[in-house]
Amino acid sequence: MINPPEHILSVDEFHWQLGLLQHLDVGLIVLDADHRVHLWNNFMTNHSGVRDAIAYGKRLEDLFDDFPGQWFQRKLESVFMLRNRAFITWEERPYLFRFKPYHPITGLAEFMYQNVTLIPLSSPSGKIDHVGIMIYDMTAAAMSQLGLRDANAELALLSRTDRLSGLANRGYWEECLRQEYERFRRTQTPSSLVMMDVDHFKAINDTYGHQAGDEVIRILSETLRHHARATDTPGRYGGEEFGVLLVNTTATNAMVFAERVRRAIEMLEVRHGPNRIQFTASLGISQLGNQHQSHEEWMRDADTALYYSKENGRNRTTLAEDLE
């Protein structure tokens, strides 16, 4: 029994298929083993401004000045050698070609985010002598996912930030303190804790009102942020009490920091309506040591030094080590 001959495309069928490829809303490129263009569909023409007649026979890096030629060549070589498909997602690399987005929903995007598929194409002899490249516009999905990430990051930030002061809230700040204590147990690297309390804060609220008191908290918080290093963690412990975690810092250097902050606060003048409010703060310092059996003990020592400052004239800084 003789098998029927395989179907051979007619001229019309070939024309239809080529027309379909040209008008798909996907970029289609075919490159030969020398990485030269043999197919360039309308999607590529419309988004790049490069006509197929111009693209034909050219390398992609010759057509686009900003094309990542060396990086892409390694991708192509793996497809030719391994005879397997390769994929490039927008998360790995936002785009292969810097095209402008064109959908209204993606109007905030600076460029078209793209997924790319590289497909080995074999000749009748079975040799892989061409690679097909498909470019998918992923801008809408990417913008949605990036927006979700930003929203989650903002929620995470809000969950650990005190709304009034903008500093770390008590829960997050204490967790940082606990982590620093655990790090000290492993590394024995010195860190110090500064606790601070606004002097006569109740009198400020009673005299000028709670909104004035809130403004004092905000201005003091800005002062702490200004003087803290990027590695430090200032936080609002509660009410008018604050703490600053100073990593890799001895008590001596913590004293320099605390006195700088204390003097800066002493010079502040908070304006609230017709009132000009001046205030001071008392501070206590404790350097983390092996005598502390927990981060709570470390904080208790700094608090003891703070209250010594308040009970002995206020507007001063006390080292917990000096009270031993």
Secondary structure, 3 states (H helix, E strand, C coil): CCCCCCCCCCHHHHHHHHHHHHHCCCEEEEEECCCEEEEECHHHHHHHCCCHHHHCCCEHHHHCCCCCHHHHHHHHHHHHHHCCCEEECCCCCCCCCCCCCCCHHHCCCCCCCEEEEEEEEECCCCCEEEEEEEEEECHHHHHHHHHHHHHHHHHHHHHCECCCCCCECHHHHHHHHHHHHHHHHHHCCCCEEEEEEECCHHHHHHHHCHHHHHHHHHHHHHHHHHHCCCCCEEEEEECCEEEEEECCCCHHHHHHHHHHHHHHHHCCCEEECCEEECCCEEEEEEECCCCCCCHHHHHHHHHHHHHHHHHCCCCCEEEHHHHC
